[in-house]
Amino acid sequence: MEPARQSPHTEDEIYVVTAGRARIVTPDATADVGPGAVVFVPAGEEHRFTDVTEDLALLVVFGPAYGSRAR
């Protein structure tokens, strides 16, 4: 399966995995995630989900609101 393409955002992000399994990759770490996992990605950090083995469903929270910080 093709890796999910993610771009760094100007806001912090919190991902809550509600279904599925995958791996999240950042410059500093790699972690397997599944239902119930919570992942924090600071603003501007490169990140992507890879090795999706089950359909991945995520709740994403931006702080502050998405698009509120200038690039």
Backbone as XML, in Angstrom:
<?xml version="1.0"?>
<chain id="A" units="angstrom">
  <residue number="1" name="MET">
    <atom name="N" x="0.844" y="-1.179" z="0.000"/>
    <atom name="CA" x="0.000" y="0.000" z="0.000"/>
    <atom name="C" x="0.886" y="1.239" z="0.000"/>
  </residue>
  <residue number="2" name="GLU">
    <atom name="N" x="0.510" y="2.235" z="-0.751"/>
    <atom name="CA" x="1.231" y="3.504" z="-0.852"/>
    <atom name="C" x="1.211" y="4.243" z="0.487"/>
  </residue>
  <residue number="3" name="PRO">
    <atom name="N" x="2.353" y="4.817" z="0.925"/>
    <atom name="CA" x="2.345" y="5.575" z="2.180"/>
    <atom name="C" x="1.436" y="6.790" z="2.087"/>
  </residue>
  <residue number="4" name="ALA">
    <atom name="N" x="0.783" y="7.102" z="3.185"/>
    <atom name="CA" x="-0.047" y="8.308" z="3.240"/>
    <atom name="C" x="0.881" y="9.513" z="3.206"/>
  </residue>
  <residue number="5" name="ARG">
    <atom name="N" x="0.621" y="10.444" z="2.330"/>
    <atom name="CA" x="1.457" y="11.633" z="2.205"/>
    <atom name="C" x="1.023" y="12.675" z="3.225"/>
  </residue>
  <residue number="6" name="GLN">
    <atom name="N" x="1.954" y="13.126" z="4.021"/>
    <atom name="CA" x="1.691" y="14.148" z="5.024"/>
    <atom name="C" x="2.644" y="15.304" z="4.772"/>
  </residue>
  <residue number="7" name="SER">
    <atom name="N" x="2.168" y="16.503" z="4.976"/>
    <atom name="CA" x="3.013" y="17.688" z="4.872"/>
    <atom name="C" x="3.068" y="18.348" z="6.228"/>
  </residue>
  <residue number="8" name="PRO">
    <atom name="N" x="4.212" y="18.958" z="6.552"/>
    <atom name="CA" x="4.272" y="19.678" z="7.824"/>
    <atom name="C" x="3.254" y="20.819" z="7.829"/>
  </residue>
  <residue number="9" name="HIS">
    <atom name="N" x="2.633" y="21.030" z="8.972"/>
    <atom name="CA" x="1.677" y="22.121" z="9.121"/>
    <atom name="C" x="2.250" y="23.176" z="10.053"/>
  </residue>
  <residue number="10" name="THR">
    <atom name="N" x="1.648" y="24.336" z="10.021"/>
    <atom name="CA" x="2.096" y="25.420" z="10.895"/>
    <atom name="C" x="1.504" y="25.297" z="12.297"/>
  </residue>
  <residue number="11" name="GLU">
    <atom name="N" x="0.650" y="24.318" z="12.499"/>
    <atom name="CA" x="0.030" y="24.081" z="13.806"/>
    <atom name="C" x="0.510" y="22.740" z="14.363"/>
  </residue>
  <residue number="12" name="ASP">
    <atom name="N" x="0.488" y="22.608" z="15.697"/>
    <atom name="CA" x="0.712" y="21.308" z="16.318"/>
    <atom name="C" x="-0.436" y="20.394" z="15.916"/>
  </residue>
  <residue number="13" name="GLU">
    <atom name="N" x="-0.161" y="19.078" z="15.865"/>
    <atom name="CA" x="-1.194" y="18.109" z="15.506"/>
    <atom name="C" x="-1.230" y="16.993" z="16.540"/>
  </residue>
  <residue number="14" name="ILE">
    <atom name="N" x="-2.425" y="16.535" z="16.828"/>
    <atom name="CA" x="-2.616" y="15.344" z="17.643"/>
    <atom name="C" x="-3.441" y="14.375" z="16.804"/>
  </residue>
  <residue number="15" name="TYR">
    <atom name="N" x="-2.910" y="13.176" z="16.614"/>
    <atom name="CA" x="-3.617" y="12.121" z="15.904"/>
    <atom name="C" x="-4.116" y="11.105" z="16.919"/>
  </residue>
  <residue number="16" name="VAL">
    <atom name="N" x="-5.387" y="10.735" z="16.817"/>
    <atom name="CA" x="-5.949" y="9.652" z="17.614"/>
    <atom name="C" x="-6.352" y="8.565" z="16.623"/>
  </residue>
  <residue number="17" name="VAL">
    <atom name="N" x="-5.756" y="7.392" z="16.769"/>
    <atom name="CA" x="-6.061" y="6.281" z="15.862"/>
    <atom name="C" x="-7.358" y="5.623" z="16.346"/>
  </residue>
  <residue number="18" name="THR">
    <atom name="N" x="-8.390" y="5.668" z="15.503"/>
    <atom name="CA" x="-9.668" y="5.078" z="15.881"/>
    <atom name="C" x="-9.856" y="3.684" z="15.286"/>
  </residue>
  <residue number="19" name="ALA">
    <atom name="N" x="-9.108" y="3.380" z="14.212"/>
    <atom name="CA" x="-9.176" y="2.050" z="13.597"/>
    <atom name="C" x="-7.945" y="1.868" z="12.718"/>
  </residue>
  <residue number="20" name="GLY">
    <atom name="N" x="-7.571" y="0.625" z="12.507"/>
    <atom name="CA" x="-6.472" y="0.314" z="11.610"/>
    <atom name="C" x="-5.131" y="0.244" z="12.302"/>
  </residue>
  <residue number="21" name="ARG">
    <atom name="N" x="-4.131" y="-0.117" z="11.509"/>
    <atom name="CA" x="-2.761" y="-0.231" z="12.017"/>
    <atom name="C" x="-1.809" y="0.326" z="10.973"/>
  </residue>
  <residue number="22" name="ALA">
    <atom name="N" x="-0.757" y="0.984" z="11.456"/>
    <atom name="CA" x="0.238" y="1.578" z="10.566"/>
    <atom name="C" x="1.483" y="1.897" z="11.383"/>
  </residue>
  <residue number="23" name="ARG">
    <atom name="N" x="2.407" y="2.560" z="10.732"/>
    <atom name="CA" x="3.615" y="3.036" z="11.399"/>
    <atom name="C" x="3.705" y="4.533" z="11.106"/>
  </residue>
  <residue number="24" name="ILE">
    <atom name="N" x="4.038" y="5.339" z="12.119"/>
    <atom name="CA" x="4.286" y="6.760" z="11.891"/>
    <atom name="C" x="5.791" y="6.976" z="11.937"/>
  </residue>
  <residue number="25" name="VAL">
    <atom name="N" x="6.271" y="7.762" z="10.978"/>
    <atom name="CA" x="7.698" y="8.026" z="10.852"/>
    <atom name="C" x="7.911" y="9.532" z="10.945"/>
  </residue>
  <residue number="26" name="THR">
    <atom name="N" x="8.807" y="9.945" z="11.832"/>
    <atom name="CA" x="9.233" y="11.343" z="11.971"/>
    <atom name="C" x="10.755" y="11.356" z="11.883"/>
  </residue>
  <residue number="27" name="PRO">
    <atom name="N" x="11.377" y="12.526" z="11.821"/>
    <atom name="CA" x="12.841" y="12.554" z="11.774"/>
    <atom name="C" x="13.503" y="11.909" z="13.001"/>
  </residue>
  <residue number="28" name="ASP">
    <atom name="N" x="12.826" y="11.915" z="14.140"/>
    <atom name="CA" x="13.422" y="11.429" z="15.382"/>
    <atom name="C" x="12.966" y="10.049" z="15.823"/>
  </residue>
  <residue number="29" name="ALA">
    <atom name="N" x="11.861" y="9.544" z="15.259"/>
    <atom name="CA" x="11.321" y="8.282" z="15.786"/>
    <atom name="C" x="10.434" y="7.596" z="14.753"/>
  </residue>
  <residue number="30" name="THR">
    <atom name="N" x="10.231" y="6.302" z="14.990"/>
    <atom name="CA" x="9.287" y="5.492" z="14.235"/>
    <atom name="C" x="8.504" y="4.681" z="15.256"/>
  </residue>
  <residue number="31" name="ALA">
    <atom name="N" x="7.181" y="4.620" z="15.094"/>
    <atom name="CA" x="6.368" y="3.868" z="16.052"/>
    <atom name="C" x="5.203" y="3.196" z="15.344"/>
  </residue>
  <residue number="32" name="ASP">
    <atom name="N" x="4.891" y="1.979" z="15.772"/>
    <atom name="CA" x="3.693" y="1.297" z="15.294"/>
    <atom name="C" x="2.501" y="1.860" z="16.054"/>
  </residue>
  <residue number="33" name="VAL">
    <atom name="N" x="1.395" y="2.068" z="15.343"/>
    <atom name="CA" x="0.189" y="2.602" z="15.971"/>
    <atom name="C" x="-1.005" y="1.743" z="15.618"/>
  </residue>
  <residue number="34" name="GLY">
    <atom name="N" x="-1.973" y="1.718" z="16.514"/>
    <atom name="CA" x="-3.218" y="0.990" z="16.316"/>
    <atom name="C" x="-4.315" y="1.681" z="17.093"/>
  </residue>
  <residue number="35" name="PRO">
    <atom name="N" x="-5.504" y="1.097" z="17.129"/>
    <atom name="CA" x="-6.635" y="1.722" z="17.807"/>
    <atom name="C" x="-6.287" y="2.149" z="19.233"/>
  </residue>
  <residue number="36" name="GLY">
    <atom name="N" x="-6.605" y="3.401" z="19.541"/>
    <atom name="CA" x="-6.341" y="3.951" z="20.866"/>
    <atom name="C" x="-5.035" y="4.712" z="20.974"/>
  </residue>
  <residue number="37" name="ALA">
    <atom name="N" x="-4.149" y="4.561" z="19.981"/>
    <atom name="CA" x="-2.875" y="5.287" z="20.020"/>
    <atom name="C" x="-3.117" y="6.776" z="19.830"/>
  </residue>
  <residue number="38" name="VAL">
    <atom name="N" x="-2.324" y="7.575" z="20.534"/>
    <atom name="CA" x="-2.367" y="9.032" z="20.412"/>
    <atom name="C" x="-0.959" y="9.486" z="20.054"/>
  </residue>
  <residue number="39" name="VAL">
    <atom name="N" x="-0.853" y="10.295" z="18.994"/>
    <atom name="CA" x="0.443" y="10.745" z="18.502"/>
    <atom name="C" x="0.448" y="12.267" z="18.449"/>
  </residue>
  <residue number="40" name="PHE">
    <atom name="N" x="1.476" y="12.886" z="19.040"/>
    <atom name="CA" x="1.655" y="14.335" z="18.966"/>
    <atom name="C" x="2.745" y="14.641" z="17.959"/>
  </residue>
  <residue number="41" name="VAL">
    <atom name="N" x="2.453" y="15.567" z="17.022"/>
    <atom name="CA" x="3.439" y="16.020" z="16.038"/>
    <atom name="C" x="3.534" y="17.538" z="16.167"/>
  </residue>
  <residue number="42" name="PRO">
    <atom name="N" x="4.693" y="18.065" z="16.565"/>
    <atom name="CA" x="4.829" y="19.507" z="16.700"/>
    <atom name="C" x="4.768" y="20.218" z="15.350"/>
  </residue>
  <residue number="43" name="ALA">
    <atom name="N" x="4.360" y="21.463" z="15.377"/>
    <atom name="CA" x="4.264" y="22.278" z="14.163"/>
    <atom name="C" x="5.579" y="22.217" z="13.389"/>
  </residue>
  <residue number="44" name="GLY">
    <atom name="N" x="5.466" y="22.055" z="12.069"/>
    <atom name="CA" x="6.626" y="22.085" z="11.195"/>
    <atom name="C" x="7.392" y="20.782" z="11.067"/>
  </residue>
  <residue number="45" name="GLU">
    <atom name="N" x="7.034" y="19.750" z="11.838"/>
    <atom name="CA" x="7.791" y="18.493" z="11.783"/>
    <atom name="C" x="7.324" y="17.617" z="10.626"/>
  </residue>
  <residue number="46" name="GLU">
    <atom name="N" x="8.268" y="17.124" z="9.834"/>
    <atom name="CA" x="7.962" y="16.161" z="8.774"/>
    <atom name="C" x="7.416" y="14.891" z="9.420"/>
  </residue>
  <residue number="47" name="HIS">
    <atom name="N" x="6.405" y="14.288" z="8.801"/>
    <atom name="CA" x="5.845" y="13.049" z="9.319"/>
    <atom name="C" x="5.037" y="12.357" z="8.232"/>
  </residue>
  <residue number="48" name="ARG">
    <atom name="N" x="4.929" y="11.035" z="8.372"/>
    <atom name="CA" x="4.114" y="10.282" z="7.423"/>
    <atom name="C" x="3.716" y="8.951" z="8.049"/>
  </residue>
  <residue number="49" name="PHE">
    <atom name="N" x="2.606" y="8.409" z="7.580"/>
    <atom name="CA" x="2.173" y="7.077" z="7.986"/>
    <atom name="C" x="2.582" y="6.111" z="6.886"/>
  </residue>
  <residue number="50" name="THR">
    <atom name="N" x="3.199" y="4.994" z="7.278"/>
    <atom name="CA" x="3.644" y="3.980" z="6.325"/>
    <atom name="C" x="3.151" y="2.614" z="6.800"/>
  </residue>
  <residue number="51" name="ASP">
    <atom name="N" x="3.402" y="1.611" z="6.001"/>
    <atom name="CA" x="3.093" y="0.221" z="6.371"/>
    <atom name="C" x="1.674" y="0.072" z="6.922"/>
  </residue>
  <residue number="52" name="VAL">
    <atom name="N" x="0.715" y="0.675" z="6.244"/>
    <atom name="CA" x="-0.683" y="0.568" z="6.658"/>
    <atom name="C" x="-1.138" y="-0.856" z="6.368"/>
  </residue>
  <residue number="53" name="THR">
    <atom name="N" x="-1.461" y="-1.605" z="7.429"/>
    <atom name="CA" x="-1.850" y="-3.004" z="7.256"/>
    <atom name="C" x="-3.350" y="-3.209" z="7.387"/>
  </residue>
  <residue number="54" name="GLU">
    <atom name="N" x="-4.044" y="-2.242" z="7.923"/>
    <atom name="CA" x="-5.512" y="-2.251" z="8.005"/>
    <atom name="C" x="-5.956" y="-0.838" z="7.686"/>
  </residue>
  <residue number="55" name="ASP">
    <atom name="N" x="-7.182" y="-0.682" z="7.153"/>
    <atom name="CA" x="-7.674" y="0.661" z="6.845"/>
    <atom name="C" x="-7.487" y="1.553" z="8.054"/>
  </residue>
  <residue number="56" name="LEU">
    <atom name="N" x="-6.813" y="2.681" z="7.838"/>
    <atom name="CA" x="-6.463" y="3.582" z="8.924"/>
    <atom name="C" x="-7.479" y="4.700" z="9.032"/>
  </residue>
  <residue number="57" name="ALA">
    <atom name="N" x="-8.052" y="4.876" z="10.223"/>
    <atom name="CA" x="-8.979" y="5.974" z="10.497"/>
    <atom name="C" x="-8.393" y="6.794" z="11.641"/>
  </residue>
  <residue number="58" name="LEU">
    <atom name="N" x="-8.298" y="8.106" z="11.415"/>
    <atom name="CA" x="-7.668" y="8.993" z="12.380"/>
    <atom name="C" x="-8.574" y="10.165" z="12.714"/>
  </residue>
  <residue number="59" name="LEU">
    <atom name="N" x="-8.552" y="10.575" z="13.963"/>
    <atom name="CA" x="-9.127" y="11.845" z="14.382"/>
    <atom name="C" x="-7.935" y="12.774" z="14.512"/>
  </residue>
  <residue number="60" name="VAL">
    <atom name="N" x="-7.962" y="13.923" z="13.827"/>
    <atom name="CA" x="-6.843" y="14.860" z="13.856"/>
    <atom name="C" x="-7.295" y="16.157" z="14.500"/>
  </residue>
  <residue number="61" name="VAL">
    <atom name="N" x="-6.508" y="16.611" z="15.483"/>
    <atom name="CA" x="-6.798" y="17.866" z="16.180"/>
    <atom name="C" x="-5.626" y="18.804" z="15.915"/>
  </residue>
  <residue number="62" name="PHE">
    <atom name="N" x="-5.924" y="20.020" z="15.456"/>
    <atom name="CA" x="-4.902" y="21.029" z="15.223"/>
    <atom name="C" x="-4.955" y="22.066" z="16.335"/>
  </residue>
  <residue number="63" name="GLY">
    <atom name="N" x="-3.800" y="22.547" z="16.762"/>
    <atom name="CA" x="-3.783" y="23.594" z="17.776"/>
    <atom name="C" x="-2.682" y="24.601" z="17.476"/>
  </residue>
  <residue number="64" name="PRO">
    <atom name="N" x="-3.002" y="25.844" z="17.313"/>
    <atom name="CA" x="-4.348" y="26.401" z="17.244"/>
    <atom name="C" x="-5.074" y="25.917" z="15.989"/>
  </residue>
  <residue number="65" name="ALA">
    <atom name="N" x="-6.223" y="26.479" z="15.718"/>
    <atom name="CA" x="-7.051" y="26.020" z="14.603"/>
    <atom name="C" x="-6.255" y="25.967" z="13.307"/>
  </residue>
  <residue number="66" name="TYR">
    <atom name="N" x="-6.541" y="24.947" z="12.475"/>
    <atom name="CA" x="-5.854" y="24.754" z="11.201"/>
    <atom name="C" x="-5.917" y="26.018" z="10.373"/>
  </residue>
  <residue number="67" name="GLY">
    <atom name="N" x="-4.763" y="26.417" z="9.839"/>
    <atom name="CA" x="-4.696" y="27.586" z="8.975"/>
    <atom name="C" x="-4.601" y="28.913" z="9.689"/>
  </residue>
  <residue number="68" name="SER">
    <atom name="N" x="-4.553" y="28.888" z="11.027"/>
    <atom name="CA" x="-4.546" y="30.157" z="11.769"/>
    <atom name="C" x="-3.151" y="30.762" z="11.886"/>
  </residue>
  <residue number="69" name="ARG">
    <atom name="N" x="-2.113" y="29.957" z="11.653"/>
    <atom name="CA" x="-0.740" y="30.476" z="11.687"/>
    <atom name="C" x="-0.238" y="30.638" z="10.268"/>
  </residue>
  <residue number="70" name="ALA">
    <atom name="N" x="0.460" y="31.742" z="10.023"/>
    <atom name="CA" x="1.021" y="31.982" z="8.698"/>
    <atom name="C" x="2.190" y="31.056" z="8.435"/>
  </residue>
  <residue number="71" name="ARG">
    <atom name="N" x="2.390" y="30.679" z="7.201"/>
    <atom name="CA" x="3.521" y="29.814" z="6.821"/>
    <atom name="C" x="4.788" y="30.613" z="6.791"/>
  </residue>
</chain>
